[in-house]
Amino acid sequence: MQRIFEIDPWKVITHNFDSKNKRLQESMTSIGNEYMGMRGMFEEQYSGDTHKGIYLGGVWFPDKTRVGWWKNGYPEYFGKVINAVDFVSLDIKLNGQSIDLAKDKFSDFELCLDMKTGILSRRFVIQRADCQVAVVAQRFVSIAQKQLYANQLKFKNLGDQPVLLEVDSKIDADVFNEDANYDEQFWLVQAKRNDQTSGVLVAKTKPNNFGTPEFTTEMQMSHQTSLEAAPAVESDKSVVNRFTGKLMPQTQTATVFEKRVIVATSRDYTTVMAMDQATQQLTDQISQKSFSELKAAQETAWAKRWEMSDVAIQGDAAAQQGIRFNLFQLFSTYYGEDARLNIGPKGFTGEKYGGATYWDTEAFAVPLYLALADPQVTHNLLEYRYKQLPGAYHNAQQQGLKGALFPMVTFNGIECHNEWEITFEEIHRNGTIAYAIFNYTRYTGDHEYETHEGFNVLTGIARFWADRVHYSKHKQCYMIHGVTGPNEYENNVNNNWYTNLLAKWVLNYTNQVAKRVDPTKVKELNLTDQERQKWHEIADNMYLPTNKELGIFVQNDDYLDKDLTLVKDLPQDQLPLNQHWSWDRILRSPYIKQADVLQGIYYFIDDFTQEQKERNFDFYEPLTVHESSLSPSIHAILAADLHKEEKAVEMYQRTARLDLDNYNNDTKDGLHITSMTGSWLAIVQGFAGMRVRQGQLHFAPFVPKNWDGYRFHVNFHGRLLKVTVNKQATKIDLLKGEPITIELHDRQVELAPKEVK
C-alpha cells in the first residue's frame, strides 16, 4: 500500500512533487472524455522518468504476434492501442532556458485533479538565480465538446528584473509506444501547415498486412495570448507555433497563454477533406468563446453526470474519495455515447493490456451502467458484441469448433491476444457474454433484445459449449478439459468448476429463451428440437467437481492435491507473488489470483444456501492473493452477504482505493478502469444488499462501523430510486417513474413518486 495523494472528498491532490513516483502521479491524474484521454504528464519539458501517453477512442494497430506463431489457430496479430500524435507538449523557456522540474529548483508545488469538474491543474514557482516565476496551469478534455482539448497557463514574475518568456506550442508525430516491438513508430505524417498562431497536422497509421483499418487523425491547434507570435518553426514530424514576450517584475496581472486543440479521426469522417473542414469549423466556433466559458460548459456537464451517479459516504473521507475517483475515471473512459466503443482495462491511462475489450465489461461494468446510466448505454455494449458475432464464429472455427467463441481481447471481434493460456483456454468469458444479456433483461424488464439479436448470440455460444465439452464414459458425465478459469494462476486445468457451471447455465438459459422466440427466428438459425434436446442432456449431466468432506465446490480436478498453505502464512516480502515468484512456481502453488469458484457463486448468489456460500468463502478467500484488480469487490459482496462485516469493509477499501493506494504496486502502468466498478458494486450489492429476484428489487442494507451512512441512486425497470442508509434507518425515494413494490429487509414496501419509505 502506497499513498502519495492527500485525502479529499472531491480532489486528487498533493503538494509534494515525488520524482520517484512521477509515473504513479501521472496515472492517477489521467483525464478523458470517451473520445480521447491522456495521462497526467506535464505539458512542458521534463527530462526525468515519465510516460507521455495520449490515446484516442477506437484507434489501434495490429502489431505482429511474436509469440506462438507456429501454433495452428493462433491469432495473426496482437492488437494494441497506440500512443496518439502528441498535441499537448509545450516548451516553455525563461530567459532562454526551458522549464524542467527534473532540474529546476521550485517551490509552492500543487498538483490537483478536480473530480467534480474533470479539470487537472498544477502550480509551482520556478526559483533561479536570474528569475523567480510563478506558473499556474489548467487543462481538460471537454465532455461538452468531445473533440476539444483546452490548456491555459498563467505566468507571474515574482522577481525584480524582467524575464523573457518563450513558448513553443507543438503537434508532434514523433511518438513511441513503450510496449512496441523494436521501438517501432506507428504514425506517418500526411500533411501539415501552420501560420504564426495556429497549426494543423494530419497523420495516418502505417500500413499493416492484416487487412485491418488504417486510421487518419487531424489535430488543429489555435492559441489565445498576449504574447507576440514569432515566425513558425519547421520540422519533418511536427508543427510548432512560437510565442514570446517579457514578464515585467511585480506585476499583479498574470500573462496568460491558452492552447486549444480540435482532434478528429477517420472513424468519424469519410474523407480527409471532410475531416479538415470539420476541424476548421470547430476551431472557428471555439475561438468565439473564452477559456472561462469553455470551462463553465465542462463544469456544467460534469455536474449533470454527478447528479445521477454520485455515491455520498458520511464518516469516512478516504472511502468517499475512493468511490468518487473510480466513478470519475470510469465515466471519463466510457459514457455510452459512441456505440462503437467499449471499455478497455486501462482506458486512456496506459498501454498495458493493449487497450482492448476484455470480459471485464460484461462481468463488472454492465451492472454499474445498468444502474447509473440510460438503458441504451448497456444496450450499446450488448450490440457491440452482437456486431462482432461473425468474428466470434471465426475464433471458434480457428480451433476446429462449432458455434461462437467471443474473444478474450479484441478491437473488432477477432481474437488478438498473444498468450495461448489466456486466448484459447480462458473460454469462461463466453459464458459472461451470455450472462450480460440475462443481466440486462432482468434489470430493465425488456425482453426485446434477449429474443432477437441476443438470441443469435446465445445460440452461437450454446453451440460452442456443446462442441467444446466431451463425454466421460468413466464418470458418465460431460466435462471440459484444458482450460484456464478466472484464476489465471492456474493454466490448462481440467473441469474448472466456474467454467463448467457457466457452460451448464448457458445451455439451460438459451433453451429457456428459445421458448419465447418467434419460431421463424428459430428456423432461421437452423435450431432443431434434436439440438436443443442435446443441450438439455449436456446441462443435466455436466460434471461440477465437489468435495463432500469439506463441503465445497472444487476449483478444478487437481486443486486439492496442492500444498494448501494459506496466504497469511507466506512471508509478506514475497507479495505480490507476480513480482517475486517465477511463473512456474506460481502455477504450482495453491494461490488464487482472483475470485474463481466465488465468482460463480456471486453470479448466482441466490441459488446457493448460506452454508454453501460460507463454506466456500471460508475455504477459498484465505488462499486468494487478490493480485487481480477484479477480485476484492466479489469478496466484499459475498462477505457482506455472509454478515462478515470486517472482511467486507477490508475488501471494499481494497477495491475502492486499489489505485489511489497502489495496492498491487502496478498503478504506474495505468489505472485499473474496468475493476473500478467494484467499489460501487461493493456498496450497492454488498453493504446495501441489492438483489433482483423474480423481477423484484430487494435491499438489506447495513452501515459499516466506521461510516455514518451512505447514499446512492439506481435505475430499475424504468424507475429512478434514491437510497439513503444511516445507522438509524433506510429511506428509499422514488424520484421518477411509475409506482413500484420493492422488498426492504424481507418487508414488502410500495413506493410512489416522492413517497418516502
N, C-alpha and C positions, 0 to 999 in steps of 0.2 A: 504494500500500500504506500502510495506516494502522493502527497497533497501539495501542489505548488500554487494553487489559487485560493483566494480568501473565500470565506463563506458569505454569501449574499443571496437573498431570495430571487433576485432578478438579473444578477450580473455574474459573469465570469471575469474576475478582476484580480489583478496583482499589482503591487508597487515595487516588485523585485524582478529585475531582468536577470534571468537564470540562463547564462550562455550554455551551460552543460545540458540543460533541458530545453534548448531552443525548439527542437522538433516537437517535443511534447506540448509546449506552448502553442506552436503552430497548429497542431491537430485540434486542440481544444478551442481555438478561436477561429475555426473554419466557418465560412458563411456560404450560403447558396440560396437558390430560388427555384429549384427543379430544372430550370432551363440550363443553368450553369452554376459553378461554385468554385471555391478556392480555399486553400489552406491559409492560415493566418501569418504568412511570411511578410516581411517588411516590404514596403514599396521601394525604399531606397536601397542602395548597395549594401550588402552585408557579406564580409569575407570569411565569417565563421561558418560552422556547420549549420546547414539549412536545407530544407526541401521545398523548393518553389513548385507548387502544384496548382494548376488551373485545369478544370475539366468541364466538358460540355455534354449535356444530356444526350445519350444515344449515339455519340461519336466514338468509334472504336476501330481497332485494326486487328486483322487475323495474323498474328505472329506465328511463324513456322514452328510446329511442335518439335522439340528437341529430344523428348523422352519417349521411348517406346514405339518409335516409328515402324519397327519391324513386326509389330503385333497386328494380326488381322482384326479389323473392327475398331482400331484406334482412331481417335479424331485426327483430321488432317491438319488442324491448326489449333493454336491456343489463343482464343480471343482475349483482348485486353483493352481497357480504357487507355487513351493516350493523353499525355500532357498537351494541353492546348497551346496555340500561339500565345505568347506572353503579352497581355495588354495592360498589365499592372505596373511594370517596372518604371522607376524614375531614378535618375542620377542627380542627386542634389548636392551642389558644391557651395561651400562657404569660403570666400577668398581663394577660390581655385582648387580647394581640396574637398573631395567627396565625403559626405557624412557616412560614417561606417561605425555602427555601435559595437562592432567587434574590436575596434581600435580606438575610437574616440573616448575621452572622458566625458561623462554626462551625469546629470542629477535629475531629481524630481520625475523619475520614470513612473508611468502608469500605462497598463495595457488593459483594456476593458471591452468585453463583448456584452452589449446590452441585449439580453434575450427578449425583452419586451418589444424592441424595435428592429432587431436584426442589424444593428449598426456597430461596427468594430472601430474603436478609437484608441489613440495612443498619444502620449505626450512625454516630452523629455526636454532637458536643457543641455545643449552642447557647451562644454567647458574647454576652451582652447586658450592658448596664450594670446592669440590675436583676435579672439571674439568670444562672445557669450550669447547664444541664440536659443530662444525657446521655440519649440516646434510642437504643433498640435495637428494630428491627422485623424480624419474620419473617412470611412469608406463603407459602401454597402452594394449588394446586388439587389435590385429592386424587385419586390413581388407585385408592385403595382404596374410596372412596365418591364416584362421579363427579360428583354434584351439589353437592359441598361445596367452598366457599372458606373458608379459615381464615387469620386475621391476628392476630398478637399483637404488642403494643408494651409495652416496659418503660421507665419513666422514673425517673431518679435526680437529685435536687437536689444539685449539687456546690458550691453557694454557701453563704452564711452567713445567708440570710434565707428565710422561707417563700415558696413560689411557688404562685400559683393556677393550677391546670391545668383546662382545659375541653376536652372532646372532643365534637364534633358528628359522629355517625356517620350516613351517608346512603345512601339508594337513590334515584337521581336519573334521571328520564326526559328531562331537558332536555339531550340529547346530539346531536352532529352527526357526520356523516361528512365527512372532509376532501375526498373526491373527489366529493361530491354536487353536482348541478346547483343553482345558485342558493341554496346553503346550506339546502336543504330538510332537514326532520327526518322521521323515519320512525315514531316511536313515539307512540301516543295512550294516555294513562292511562285505564284502565278502572275501577280500584278501588284504594283504599289505606286502610290503617289502621295505627295504632300506639298502643302504650301507652308507659310510661316507659322500658321496657328492650328493646322489640322493635318491629319494623315490617314491614309487608308492602306491596308494590306490584305491581299487575298492569297490564301494558301490552300493547297489540296494534299490529301494524304497520298503517299507514294503508291504506285501500282502494286497489286498483290496477285498471286497466282491461283486464287481460290474462288474467284467469281463473286466475292462479297463486295458490298458497296464501297466506293471511294467517296470521301467527304470533302466538301469545299467549305471553307469558313471565310467570312469577311469581318474584319474589325475596323471600325471608323471612329477615330478619336477627335475630340474637339476640346477647347480649353477656354476658360474664363479667368482672367487675371489682370492685375495692374502692371505686371512685369512686361517688359518690351520683348517682342518676338525677334529672334535672331535668324540669320539665314538657315535654311533647312540643312540637316545633316544627312549625308549619303551613306548607304550601307547595302550590301547584297541581300541580306536576310531581314532587314528591319527598316522601319521608317521612324524618324526622330524629329521632334519639334523642340527647339531650344528657346528658352526664355531667360532674360537677365534683368537685373535691377539692383539698386542699392537699398539696404536696410539701414535706415538712419537711427542713430542712438537715442534711447529713452523715448521712443515714440509709442504713444498709447494705442494707436490703431495698428492692428496686425496687417501684414502683407498677405494677401490671400491668393492661393493658386488652386484652380479646380481643373480636374481631368474627368471627362465623361467619355465613355466608350459604348458604342452600339455594336452588339455582337450578333452575327447571323450565321446560319449554317444551311447547307444544301438540303437538309432534311425538310426545310420549310419552303424552298423555292426551286422552281424547275430549271431556271437558268441563272447564270452569273449576273446577267444584266438585270433580271428581276430582283435579285438579291441586292445588287448595288443601288438600285432605285429605292428599295425599301429602307436600306440603312441610311441613305441620304435623307429620305423623308423623315425618319425618326430622329436623326441628328438635328434637322431643322426644327422639329417640334420641341425637342427638349431644350434647344437654345433659347426658347422663349420663356423658359422657367428658371427661377433662381434655385440655387442649391437648397435653400430653406424650403421651397415648395416641393422639390423632389423628395426631400427628407420627410416632409409632412405627409406626403402620399404613402411613403413607406411605413410610417408610424401608424397611420390610419388602417392600412391593410393588415398589419400585424395585430393591431388591437381587435379587429374583427375575428381573426383566427383564434386569438387567446380567449375571446368571449365564450367560444364554444368549447375549447379544448383544455383550458387551464384546470389543473388539479391543485387546489389550495390545501396546504397542510399547516395546522396550527401546532406550535410547540416544538418543532424540530427544523431549524433553519437549514441544516445540511441535507435532510431528506427533501425539503422544499426545493432547494437549489438543484438537487439531482433529478427530480421528475421534470422540472421545467427545462433543464438543459437537454434532457432526452427528447422531450416533445419538440423543442425548438429545432434540434438537429434533424429529427425525423421530417418535420414539415418543411425544413429548408431543402431536404433531399427530394421529397415526393409529396405532392398535394393533390394528385389525381387530375391535373388539368391537361395532361398530354397522355392519351390512352396508349401511345406507342412506347411509353417508358415504363420502367419497373424500378425496384428498389435494390441498389447494389449494397453489399455488406459494408463497404466503406464510403458509400455516397460520393461526395465531392472532396473527401478529406485525405485521400491517399490512393496508392496504386495496388496495394495488396489485394489478393483475390481477383485481380483483373477488372474490377468494376462491373462485373456481370450480374445476372439474376441467378439467385440460388433458391432452394426450397424454403429459406428463411421467410420469404414474403408470405407464402401461404400459411406456414405454421405459426408465425409470430406477429406479422404485420397486419394480416387481414382482420383479426378480432378487434384491434385498436381502430382501424379505419372504418370498420362497420359501426363502431360506437361514436366516433368523433367526426365523421365526415358524411357527406351525402352518399346514399347507397350507390350512386353512379360511380363513385370512386372505386369501390370494391368490384363493381360490375366491370369496370375497365381492366382491373387486374385479372379477372377471370377471362375476359375477352383477349387479353394479351396471350394467355396460354392457348385459348381456342384457335387463335390465328396462327399459332405455331404448331398446331396439331400435325400438319404434314411432316415437319421436322422431327416430331416425336415418333412417327411411324418409321422415318428414315433411321433414327437411332436404334430402334428395335431390330430393323432389318440388318443393320450392320453387325448385329450379334447373332443373326440367324434366327430371330424370334418373331413371333406374330404380335400384332397389336401395337400399342404406342408406349414408348419409353420417353417420358419427358426428361430433359437434360438436367444434370446437376448444375451445370454452368452454361449460360448461353446469352447471346445477344439477339439471335434470330431463330431460335428453336432447334438449331443443330448443336449437338454437344461439342463443347470446345474447351474442355479441361484436360490437363496433361498428366494426371495421376490415375492410373488404372483402378486402384482400390477405391478411389472416390468416384470416378467417372462411371464405371460399369459394375461396381459391387454395391455402392450405396444407393441401391434402387428403391429404398424405402420412400424416397421423395415422390415416387409415383403415387403412393397412397395419399400423401399430403395434398397433392393437386386435387384429388377427388374430395378429400376432407374439406377443402376450402369451398367447394361447391355446396356441400352439405351445410357448412357453417353459414354461408351467405343465405341459403334458403331458409334455415330455421330462424335466423336473426332478423331477416326482412319480412318473412312470411310470403315472399314472392317465389312461386314455383316455375315461373315462365322460363328462366334460364336453365334450370335443372332439367326440364323436359324438352328443351330444344338444343341450343348449342352445347350446353353442359352434358347432355346425354351422349352426344358424339364423343366428348372427351372421356366420359365414364366408360363407354363401350370399348374404346381403344385401350384404356388402362386395364379393364377387366380381362380383355383378350390377352394382354401381355402377361398378367399374373397366371392365367390359365395355362399358358405355354411355358412359363418360367418354372412352375412347380414340377416335381416329379413324384411318382408314387413309390413308396417303400413297401415292397412285399413283406419285408421282415417285420415292420411295425404296423403294416396295413393302414397307412395314413399318407397324406400328402406333405411333402417337405420342400424347403427352399435352401439349397446349399450355395456356398461360395459368395457370401455377401458381407457387406460392412453395414452395421447398424448406425444409429446416431452416435454411438460411442466409437469415434474414429481411432481410439487407442486399441482397437482390435480389428484386424483385417481378415478377409477370406474365411469367415466362420460359417458354420452350418446351423441353420434353424435359429436365427436371431428372433427372439420372441416378438419383438416390436414389429419387425418386417412381416413375419408370418401373420400376426394379428391384423395388420393393415390390409394384407392381401385378402384374408378371410372377410374382413369388413367390406372392402370394396366390392367383392363379388356379390355379397348379400345386398349391399346398398344399390348397386346397379340393377339387380333383379327387382328390387322394390320399386325403383323409379320406372323401370320398364313397364310396370303395370299401369302407370299413369300416362305413358307416352302414346301419342297417336299411332295406331297400327301402321299407318302409311310410312311413318318415320322408321319404325322398327324394321319394316320390309326394306326400306332404302339402305339400311345398314346391314342387310343380309343376316339379321339376328334371328335365329331359329329357336323353336322350343327345345330342340335337342341340345343346342349350345347352352342355353340358359339352364337346362337341367344339369349339364356338366358343371356349370358354375356352382350350382347348389351342392352337388356331390363333393366338389373340392372344398368348399367352405365348411360343410358339415364334417369333413374328415381331415381338416387342417391340423397338423401337429403343432402344439403350443407347449414347449418344454416347461415342466413344473417340478418342484421338489416338495413332496408332501410332508417330509420331516421338518423342513424349515418353513413350510407354508408360503413359498414364494414362487413366482414365475421366474424361470431361469433364463438369464440373458442370452445364452446360446448353449449348444450341446456340451462344450468343454469348459464352460466358465468356472464351475465349481471345482475343477481339478487344479486350479491355480493356487498359489500361495496367498491366501486371503488376508494379508497384513493390512490393517486399517491405515487410513491416511494420517490419523493423529499420531501413529507410531513411526512415521517417517521423519528423518531429520529435516527440520524446516529449511535448512540451507540447500536442500535438493529440489525445492519447489520454486517456480513451476517446473514440472518434470520435463516439459518440452524444451526447456532452456538448459537442462543439466544432464539429462539421460540420452543415451543413443536411442534411435527409433527401434532397434531390435529389442532393447531392454524394456521399453515402454510396451511393445506389443506382447511381450511375455508376461507382463505384470497384470495384476487384477484391477488396475486403476481405471476409473471411468472418466472420460473427458467431459461428458455432459449426460443429461438425463437420457436413458435408453428405455429400459422397462418402465421407468417412471414417466417417460414421455407418452407412452401408450396409455397408462393409467390416467394421465392428465386429459388426453383427448376424450376418453370415455369415462370420466370420473364418476358418473352416476351408475355405471354398470358394474361397479365393484363394491364389495362390502367394506365397512370401516376396518374390519380385521385384515382383509386382503391388502388394503391400502397401507395400513400401519406396518404390517409385517414386511412388505416390500420396501417401504420407505426406510424403515429401521435397518434393513439389511444393506440396501444399495447406497444410501446417502453417505454413510461413513467411508465408503470406498470411492467416492466421487471427488475429483480434484477441481472440478469447475473451471477447467482451463479452456473451455469454450464459453464465449460470451452468452450463448443461448441457454446455459444451464441453470443459473441461480433463480430465474423467475419461475421455472417449473417447480423447483424445490420449494420456493416461497409459497406458491399456491397450494401445493399438497400439504406442506407443514401447517398452513392456516386451516385447511380443511380438517386436519387431524388435531387441531387445537394445540399445536406445538408453537406457541406464540413466539418464544425466544428465537427458535430456529427460523421462523417465518420472517421476523424482523431482520435477523442477520442476513438472510438471503436477499431480502429487499434492499438492504443497504449495499450489498454487493452488486446487484443489478442496476440500482439507481445511480451509483457513483463508480461504476466499473471503469469509466474513462476519466472522470474527474479525479479519482484517487489512484488511477493506473494500477488496478489490482493485479493484472496479469503481465505487467511490465512490457506491454507491446503497443500502447496507445500512440507512441511516437510515429508509428507507421500509418496512423489514421484511426478514426473513431469506429466503434462497432455499431453502425447505424441500425441494422435490422434487429439487433438484440435490444435496442433502446426502447422498444415496445414493452420489454419485460418489466420495467418499473411500473408502468400503467397496469399491466396485467396483474402484477403482484398486489397492487392496491385494490383494483376493482374485482378481480376474480378471487384474489386471496383474502385480503382484510375485509372487503365488503361482501365476499361470498356470492358474487353474482353467478347465477346459473340460468340456462334456458332448458326448461323441462316441459315436454309436450306442448311447446309453443307458448309457454308462460314464463315470465321473468320472475326470478327468485333472488332475494337478498338475505344474508345472515351476517350483518356487519359486527366487527369489533374494532376497538381503538387500541393500537399498541401503547404499552405503558408509558413510553416517553413522549407520546403525542397527546395533544389536547383534542384533536379532531381533524377531519378532512372533508373535502367537498369535491364532487366531480359531476359531469354530465354524461348521459348516454342516449343515443338514438336507439329505438327499438320499435319495429313494426309501425313505422311512420309517426312515432311519438318522440318527443324530447323530454327527458326526465332530468331533474337536478336532485342529486342525492347528497344530503348533508348528515354527517355522522359525528357525534361527540360522545363523551362518556356518560351522558345522561339519556340520550335518545337518538333515534334515527328519523330524519324528516325527508320525505320524498315528495317533490313538487312535479306536477305535470305541467310543463311550460308550453307545450304545443301538441296538437293532435286530439283525437277522439278519446273519450274516457276509456280507461283500461283497468283491468284487475291484475294485481301482482301479488306475490307472496313475500311477506316480511317476517322472518323468524317463524316460519310454519303457520303464519296467520294470513288469511286472505284479506287484501286491502283494495278497495275500489278507489281509483283516482280520477278526478275530473279536473279540467283546466283550473289552475290557481288554487286548487284544493290541497291542503297540507295534511299529510298523514304521518 
